[in-house]
Amino acid sequence: MGEASPFVGVASPFVGVASPFVGVASPFAGVASPFAGVASPLVGVASPFAGVASPLVGVASPLAGVTSSLVRAMPPPAPPTGPPMPADTTFRAEALAATLPPLVVAAERVAATVLQGVHGRRRAGPGDAFWQFRPFLPGDPVGRIDWRQSAKSDRLFIRETEWEAAQTIALWSDASRSMEWRFSANRPSKRERAELLLAALAALALRGGERVRLIGGPGRAHAGRAGLAPLVESLSAIAKSRAVPAPDPDLPRHARAVLIGDFMSPLPEIHAAIAALAAWPVRGHLVQVLDPEEATLGEGNRAYAGRVLFAWGKAGETVLVPRVEEARPIYQERLRRHREGIAAIAAAAGWGFLTHHVDQPPQTALLALWQALAPE
């Protein structure tokens, strides 16, 4: 490059000879040209070979597979420019999907969505972790003045530490047969939604520095974000035949409990389970998970019109309803009274109660639970 060619001015012996490679696929297809942007001196000149058929059409090129020296000489492509890909929770969850159970990934996503809309639970109090500096006020102990920070200005500052009274949150989800019901494949089953709410609430609590354990599962409490995966895996250890939580002698006193299920059991069974927890003493919340078709007996749905055969139970018990339209008001009234009974049981024990339908976003119930569990 830069040296004068010895053939400058020498007439080519191939002028006018048809090229044997017309129509042959170029081995450089897709290779960026080093002359991109350079104006060609032949723009507008008609080719003398236009319309001439190549005698080598279909003949394999003898240069196929040969690496061009021009390709080796070309510099590597420049690295992409611009801002890096944001490391938000969605990308982190997808990266973890290959190693974590799907329920863990889904729970992290739901928890991340809720965290974007709520304030942190940190507050001043006894502890060792630094939280913030604030101006000295009359009545503050002189021993809490941070003299190094105060020396930077003409004011006195107090060094505040973070409140570190971590609580234990005990979780339980109904895994009985009734929770497997779903109206269609487009909706999650009640059990799937209950377990998602449980795992997402656990993810929020672990991020907030709380200890989390399962009622009726392994007695060990989990802490830190790494505890979510083993907690979800231990869900399988919960008894599948019980529609209410069994007594748990390993449950820490003064823990906060969240029970998630359809709570279709008789009210005396629900009362006995909640009363036992409240006497421990444990305070908590009940989350009733229902399908909207179950809540209204398919009101407005053609699938629940006329004669309908209902089946339930392990033995496949069935009942034929001649006209669902006539039975619907009776069913809705009984469900309303049942829900009122659950709410009364919860209120008598100092617990909270809310209903969640599987066609609603899980973030709705999760946000309400998270705010209810905030330190008082």
C-alpha positions in Angstrom: 0.0 0.0 0.0 1.6 3.3 -1.1 4.0 1.7 -3.6 3.7 2.5 -7.4 2.3 -0.6 -9.3 4.7 -1.8 -12.1 1.6 -2.4 -14.3 0.4 1.2 -14.4 -0.3 2.0 -18.1 0.0 -1.6 -19.3 -3.1 -2.6 -21.3 -4.9 -5.6 -19.9 -4.9 -8.7 -22.2 -8.4 -9.5 -20.9 -10.2 -6.4 -22.1 -13.4 -7.5 -23.8 -13.2 -11.1 -22.5 -16.4 -12.2 -20.8 -15.9 -13.0 -17.1 -16.4 -16.7 -16.3 -17.7 -15.8 -12.8 -20.7 -13.8 -13.8 -23.6 -15.1 -11.6 -21.3 -17.0 -9.2 -22.2 -16.3 -5.6 -19.5 -14.1 -4.0 -17.5 -15.6 -1.1 -17.5 -12.1 0.4 -21.3 -11.8 0.7 -22.1 -10.1 4.0 -18.5 -8.8 4.5 -18.5 -5.1 5.2 -16.7 -3.2 2.4 -13.7 -1.2 3.4 -14.8 1.3 0.7 -18.2 2.0 2.1 -19.1 5.6 1.5 -16.5 6.1 -1.3 -18.1 7.4 -4.5 -17.6 5.0 -7.4 -16.1 6.5 -10.6 -18.3 4.1 -12.6 -21.7 5.3 -11.3 -24.0 5.6 -14.3 -21.8 3.6 -16.7 -23.7 0.8 -18.4 -22.2 -2.7 -18.0 -21.0 -4.3 -21.3 -22.1 -7.7 -19.9 -25.7 -6.9 -19.2 -27.9 -9.7 -20.4 -25.0 -12.1 -21.1 -25.6 -15.5 -19.6 -22.7 -16.9 -17.6 -21.5 -20.4 -18.8 -20.6 -21.2 -15.2 -24.1 -20.8 -13.6 -24.5 -23.7 -11.2 -20.8 -24.5 -11.1 -19.3 -24.6 -7.6 -16.7 -21.9 -7.1 -13.1 -23.3 -6.7 -12.6 -20.6 -4.0 -15.4 -21.8 -1.8 -14.2 -22.1 1.8 -11.0 -20.2 1.1 -10.4 -17.4 3.6 -9.7 -14.2 1.8 -6.6 -12.2 2.8 -8.8 -9.1 2.8 -11.1 -10.7 5.5 -8.0 -11.4 7.7 -6.8 -7.9 7.2 -10.0 -6.2 8.2 -10.1 -4.8 11.7 -12.5 -6.4 14.2 -15.9 -4.7 14.6 -16.0 -1.9 17.1 -17.8 -2.8 20.4 -21.3 -1.5 20.7 -21.7 1.9 22.2 -24.5 3.4 24.3 -25.7 2.9 27.9 -25.5 -0.6 29.3 -28.6 -2.8 29.7 -30.4 -1.9 32.9 -30.0 -4.5 35.6 -33.6 -4.4 36.7 -35.4 -7.2 38.4 -36.9 -8.6 35.2 -33.5 -9.3 33.7 -32.2 -10.7 37.0 -35.2 -13.0 37.3 -34.8 -14.3 33.8 -31.1 -14.9 34.4 -32.0 -16.9 37.5 -34.8 -18.9 35.8 -32.3 -21.5 34.6 -31.3 -22.4 38.2 -34.3 -21.5 40.4 -37.7 -23.1 40.6 -40.3 -21.2 38.5 -42.2 -20.2 41.7 -39.2 -18.5 43.1 -38.7 -16.5 39.9 -42.4 -15.5 39.7 -42.3 -14.5 43.4 -39.3 -12.3 42.9 -41.0 -10.5 40.1 -44.1 -9.8 42.0 -42.2 -8.7 45.1 -40.1 -6.3 43.0 -43.2 -4.8 41.5 -44.6 -4.1 45.0 -41.3 -2.7 46.3 -41.4 0.0 43.6 -44.7 1.4 45.1 -44.0 1.3 48.9 -41.6 3.0 51.2 -39.0 1.1 53.1 -39.7 -0.2 56.6 -36.6 1.2 58.1 -36.9 3.6 61.1 -34.7 4.9 63.9 -34.3 2.8 67.0 -31.9 0.6 68.9 -29.3 -1.1 66.7 -25.8 -1.1 65.4 -26.4 -0.3 61.7 -26.0 3.4 60.8 -29.1 5.0 59.3 -28.7 8.8 59.0 -27.5 12.1 60.6 -30.1 14.6 61.8 -29.7 18.0 63.5 -29.4 18.0 67.3 -32.6 18.9 69.1 -33.2 20.1 72.7 -33.6 17.0 74.9 -31.4 14.7 72.8 -28.7 13.0 74.8 -25.4 14.7 74.5 -23.6 11.4 74.2 -25.3 10.8 70.8 -23.7 13.8 69.2 -21.5 12.8 66.3 -18.6 15.3 66.7 -16.9 14.4 63.5 -20.0 15.2 61.4 -20.7 18.3 63.6 -17.2 19.7 62.9 -18.0 20.0 59.2 -20.5 22.8 59.9 -21.7 25.2 62.6 -24.5 22.8 63.7 -24.6 19.8 66.0 -25.7 16.4 64.5 -27.1 13.2 66.0 -26.0 9.9 64.6 -29.1 7.6 64.3 -29.0 3.9 64.0 -31.5 1.6 62.4 -34.2 -0.2 64.4 -33.2 -3.8 64.3 -36.0 -5.7 66.0 -36.5 -8.3 63.3 -39.7 -10.3 63.7 -40.6 -13.8 62.5 -43.2 -14.1 59.9 -44.9 -17.5 59.8 -46.6 -18.4 56.5 -49.1 -21.2 55.5 -50.9 -22.0 52.3 -53.8 -24.4 51.9 -52.8 -27.4 49.8 -56.0 -29.4 50.2 -57.9 -30.9 47.2 -60.3 -28.0 47.0 -57.4 -25.6 46.1 -56.7 -27.5 42.9 -60.0 -26.2 41.3 -59.8 -23.8 38.4 -62.4 -22.6 35.9 -60.2 -22.6 32.8 -56.6 -23.1 31.7 -56.3 -19.3 31.3 -56.5 -18.8 35.0 -54.2 -20.2 37.8 -55.7 -22.6 40.2 -56.4 -21.4 43.7 -53.4 -23.4 45.0 -51.0 -21.9 42.4 -52.1 -18.3 43.3 -51.9 -19.1 47.1 -48.3 -20.4 46.8 -47.3 -17.4 44.6 -48.6 -15.0 47.2 -46.8 -16.9 50.0 -43.5 -17.0 48.1 -43.8 -13.3 47.1 -44.6 -12.2 50.6 -41.6 -14.3 51.8 -39.4 -12.5 49.3 -40.5 -9.1 50.5 -40.0 -10.1 54.2 -36.5 -11.6 53.5 -35.5 -8.4 51.7 -36.7 -6.4 54.6 -34.5 -8.3 57.1 -37.2 -10.4 58.7 -37.1 -14.1 59.5 -39.5 -16.3 57.6 -40.7 -19.8 58.3 -43.6 -22.1 57.3 -46.3 -23.2 59.7 -46.4 -27.0 59.7 -43.2 -27.3 57.7 -39.5 -27.6 58.8 -39.0 -25.7 62.0 -36.0 -23.7 60.8 -36.6 -20.0 60.0 -35.0 -18.5 56.9 -33.2 -15.2 56.7 -31.7 -13.2 53.9 -32.6 -13.3 50.2 -30.9 -16.6 49.8 -33.5 -18.2 52.0 -36.3 -17.9 49.5 -35.4 -20.9 47.4 -35.1 -23.5 50.3 -38.3 -22.1 51.8 -40.2 -22.6 48.5 -38.8 -26.1 48.2 -40.0 -27.0 51.7 -43.6 -26.2 50.7 -43.9 -29.8 49.7 -43.4 -30.8 53.3 -46.7 -29.3 54.4 -49.5 -31.8 54.9 -51.8 -31.9 51.8 -54.9 -33.1 53.5 -55.5 -30.3 56.0 -57.6 -27.2 55.0 -56.5 -25.4 58.2 -53.1 -25.2 59.7 -52.2 -27.9 62.3 -50.8 -26.8 65.7 -47.1 -26.0 65.4 -45.2 -26.2 68.8 -42.0 -24.8 67.2 -43.8 -21.5 66.2 -42.1 -18.6 68.0 -44.2 -16.6 70.3 -45.3 -13.1 69.1 -44.7 -14.1 65.5 -46.8 -12.6 62.7 -48.8 -15.2 60.7 -50.4 -15.1 57.3 -52.7 -17.9 56.3 -53.7 -18.3 52.6 -56.4 -20.6 51.4 -60.1 -20.8 50.3 -61.3 -21.4 53.9 -64.3 -23.5 52.7 -64.0 -25.6 55.9 -66.7 -25.5 58.5 -66.5 -22.3 60.6 -65.9 -24.3 63.9 -62.7 -25.8 62.4 -61.5 -22.4 61.2 -62.3 -20.9 64.6 -60.4 -23.6 66.5 -57.2 -23.1 64.3 -57.2 -19.3 64.7 -58.0 -19.4 68.4 -55.1 -21.8 69.0 -52.7 -19.4 67.1 -54.0 -16.3 68.9 -53.6 -18.0 72.3 -49.9 -18.7 71.5 -49.9 -15.6 71.1 -49.6 -15.0 67.4 -51.2 -12.2 65.4 -51.9 -12.4 61.7 -54.0 -12.2 58.7 -56.3 -14.5 56.6 -56.3 -14.3 52.8 -59.2 -16.1 51.2 -58.4 -17.1 47.6 -61.4 -17.8 45.3 -62.1 -18.1 41.6 -64.6 -15.5 40.4 -66.9 -18.3 39.0 -66.7 -19.9 42.4 -67.6 -16.7 44.2 -70.8 -16.1 42.1 -71.6 -19.6 40.9 -70.9 -18.5 37.3 -73.1 -15.5 37.3 -73.2 -14.2 33.7 -71.4 -17.3 32.4 -73.3 -19.5 29.9 -71.4 -22.6 31.2 -73.5 -22.2 34.4 -76.9 -22.1 32.9 -79.6 -24.7 33.0 -78.8 -28.3 34.1 -75.3 -28.5 35.6 -73.6 -31.6 37.1 -71.2 -30.7 40.0 -68.6 -33.1 41.1 -66.3 -32.9 44.2 -64.3 -34.9 46.7 -61.9 -37.8 46.3 -64.7 -40.3 45.8 -66.2 -38.2 43.0 -69.4 -37.2 44.7 -71.8 -35.5 42.3 -75.0 -33.5 42.4 -77.2 -32.5 39.5 -78.7 -29.1 39.7 -81.7 -28.8 37.4 -81.6 -25.0 37.1 -78.5 -23.2 38.3 -80.2 -19.9 38.0 -82.6 -20.9 40.8 -79.8 -22.2 43.0 -77.5 -19.2 42.5 -79.1 -16.8 45.0 -79.1 -19.4 47.7 -75.5 -20.3 47.0 -74.4 -16.6 47.0 -76.2 -16.0 50.3 -74.6 -19.0 52.0 -71.1 -17.9 50.8 -71.7 -14.4 52.0 -72.6 -15.7 55.5 -69.6 -18.0 55.5 -67.3 -15.1 54.6 -68.9 -12.9 57.3 -68.3 -15.7 59.8 -64.6 -15.9 58.8 -64.3 -12.1 59.2 -65.8 -12.3 62.6 -63.5 -15.1 63.7 -60.5 -13.0 62.5 -61.7 -9.8 64.2 -62.3 -11.6 67.5 -58.6 -12.8 67.5 -57.3 -9.4 66.4 -56.5 -10.7 62.9 -57.0 -9.1 59.5 -59.1 -10.7 56.7 -59.2 -10.1 53.0 -60.5 -11.9 49.9 -58.5 -12.2 46.7 -59.7 -13.6 43.3 -57.4 -15.4 41.0 -58.2 -13.2 38.0 -56.9 -10.1 39.9 -53.2 -9.1 39.9 -51.4 -10.8 42.8 -49.7 -7.4 43.6 -53.0 -6.1 44.9 -53.2 -8.6 47.8 -49.5 -8.6 48.3 -49.4 -4.8 48.8 -52.2 -4.9 51.3 -50.4 -7.7 53.3 -47.1 -6.0 53.2 -48.5 -2.8 54.6 -50.4 -4.7 57.3 -47.2 -6.4 58.4 -45.3 -3.2 58.7 -44.0 -2.4 62.3 -46.4 -0.4 64.3 
